[in-house]
């Protein structure tokens, strides 16, 4: 089984929770400076100082809550990635590779790797279309799935080892996503 890359565009990963926290902290800091400036001009009563301290505590707790929520989301994304990697292990019994977004092989393995590709340079860093041999109909089925960022299976291909021996294989692939939900390869 093989893994392939899509030629779709990827957006950069966002860190929204941390930017909201930063904005809240900057706003709170500006309020603190304004309060201190006003306090130096007008001497406030103690009850106003208690209210200001309560507000500071509230903003601090809100920022901590936002960061904790983002940490939970990050952990969930890590768990999703781990599940995807464990799914990859299902394919590893024969032959697998992982590609980047442009279609270049970044990882390869499986029990048939040494048999078909004893020289890993013949695979690693190569574009997957330079390695496999597809009939036009099979190639179109695969490219259609890739353009729609969908998994595919049962794409028939032929691989040749260095001695020219042909290996008829069925290709299957699943898209890989980053934490932002963007496709980063197959």
N, C-alpha and C positions, 0 to 999 in steps of 0.2 A: 504494500500500500504506500502511496506517496502523498505528500502535502505540497500544495502549490500556492503562489501568491496572486493576489488580485491587482489590477492596475487602477484602483480607485484612489481618489484623493483622500488624504487624512488631515483632520484638523488637529491643532495642538491640544494637548491635555489641559483642562481647566482646573484651577484650584479655587473654586468659588467660595467655599467656607472660610478659607484663610483670608481672602480679599475682603469679605464682609467683616470679619473680625478686625482686620487692619483698619478699615474705614471707621468702624465703631470706636476702636481705641484712639484713632487720630481725632475723631469728633469729640470724644470724651476728654482727651488731652487739651483740645482747644477750649472746651467749656471750663476745665480746671484753671487754665491760664486766665480766662476772662473772669472767673470767680475770684481768683487771687488778686487780680488787678482791682476789681470792684471792692474787695475786702480791704485793700490797702487805702482806698479812698474813703469808703464808708465802713465804719466798724460795725460789723453785723453782730446781732445777738447770738447767744449760744444755740438757740433752737434752730436758727438758720444753718449754723455749722453742723448740727446733728442731721438735718435734712440733706445737706450736701454730702455728708459721710455716708448716709443711707443710699443716696443716688450712686455714689462711687462703688459701694458694695454691690448694688443691683447691676450696674454695667459690667463689673468684673465677673459676676456670676453668669451673666448672659454671654459674655465672650467665651468663658470656659465651656459653657453648654454648646456653643457653636463649634468650637474646636473638638469637643468630645463627639459630637454628631458626625463631623467630618472624618474623625478617626474610625468610627463605626462603618461609615461608607467605604473607607479605604480597606478595612478588614474584609468587608463583603466582596470588594473587587478582587482582593487577593485570593479569597476562597473560590471565586469564579475562575480565576486564572489557574488555580490548582486543579480544579475539576477539568478544565480544558486540557491541562497537561496529562492528567490521568487518562483522559480519553485518547490522547496521543499514544499512550502505552499500549492501548488495544491494537493500534496499527503496527507497533514495533516488532511484532512477531515475524514479519517478512522483511519489509524495507520501508523506511519512511524518510522524509526530509521535510524541513521547514524552510519557508522562503520569506523574504522581506516583501514589502509592498510592491517593489519593482519586479519581483519574480526571481531574484537571485537566491540560490540555496545558501542558508546560513548554518544549518545543522543537518546531519544525516546519520542514520544508524539502522539497526535491525540485523537479524541473523544472516540475511542474504547480501548485506552491504559488501563484505569482504569477497564474496563470490563474484558479484557482478561488477563492483567498482573497487578492486584492491588498492587502487591509487585514489585516495580521497580527493586529490586535486582535480580529478576528472569530474567531480560533483560539486564540492564546496566552492562557492564564489561564482559558479556558472549559472546562466539563466536556464530555468527548467525546460524551456522549449528547445534548447540546444542538446538536451540529454535524452529526451523521449522522442519516439517516432509515432505520430498520430495520423490516422487517415483524416481527411478533411471533415467528414461528418462528425467524428469523435471530437475533433478539435473545436468545432462549432458548438457542440453540446457543452464542452468544458468552458469555453469563453463566454457563453451565455450565462452560465451559473456564476462565473467570476464577475461579470459585469453587474449582476444583480446581488452580489455579495451573499451568495447562498452556498451551502454545502453541496457537493456532488458525489456521485459514486458510479461505479461500473463504466468508466471511460476506458476503452480498450486501447492498449499501447504495446509497443515492443521496445525492449532495452537490449543492447548488445554488450557483452563483456569484451575484454581486450582481445580475446581469441576469435571474436566474431560470432560466438554462440548467441542465439536469439532467446530472449525470455519474454513470453507473452504475459502481460500483466493487466490487471484491472485497477484503475486509479480511483481513489476516493480522497476527498479533502474537506476540511472544515475551516471556515475563516477564523483568524485570531483577532481579538479586540483588545485595545488598551483600556485603561480605567475610565477614559472619557467616552467609551463606547464606539470609538472609531476603529475601522479595520486597519490592521498593521501588517497583515500577511496571511498565509495559509499554511 
